[in-house]
Amino acid sequence: MQFNKKALKDDGFTGFRPIASLEINRIPQRQGIFAVLRPEGFEPRFLAKSTAGVFKKKNPSLPESGLAAEWVADADVLFIGKAGLGSKGNRGLRRQIQEFVDFGRGKPPGHWDGRLIWQLADAGTLLVAWKELPAEALNAAQTTYHAEFRQIHGRLPFANLVQARI
């Protein structure tokens, strides 16, 4: 699979909305996988300091050299995340994506997956897409997407710092 907007659409992803203008109530509440993509013409400019919230008293910022080392120059997909229903059954894509965006706006997160997104200038122009999946398929799907991306690009997407596992 090629990791671009067309391939993700063909694979069942929907949305493809800019972060800055996401209408959170239009995102499904069910569980699934979501991706952050750069729009056409997007060139990375790294911020010295992340806009993201502090996690467990840890600064989410990396030096520019660290960001540059993680950048995958020819990739449209910058992050692949998952959204389960959680132990109380009240999570899902809508809440996970809302928390991800809130994290980028400086709110303290419950985790800091994808934190490198928030050190990109113009992060609000990045696109978010999602795909609903049954709960039992989430881990395998994220693991497969990571493995396929790594097979094509030789590494994980820019903001995925840890390989997903089943």
Secondary structure, 3 states (H helix, E strand, C coil): CCCCHHHHHHCCCEEEEEHHHCCHHHCCCCCEEEEEECCCCCCCCECCCCCCCCECCECCCCCHHHHHHHCCCCCCEEEEEEECCCCCCCCHHHHHHHHHHHHHCCCCCCCCCCHHHHHECCHHHCEEEEEECCHHHHHHHHHHHHHHHHHHHCCCCCCCCCCCCC
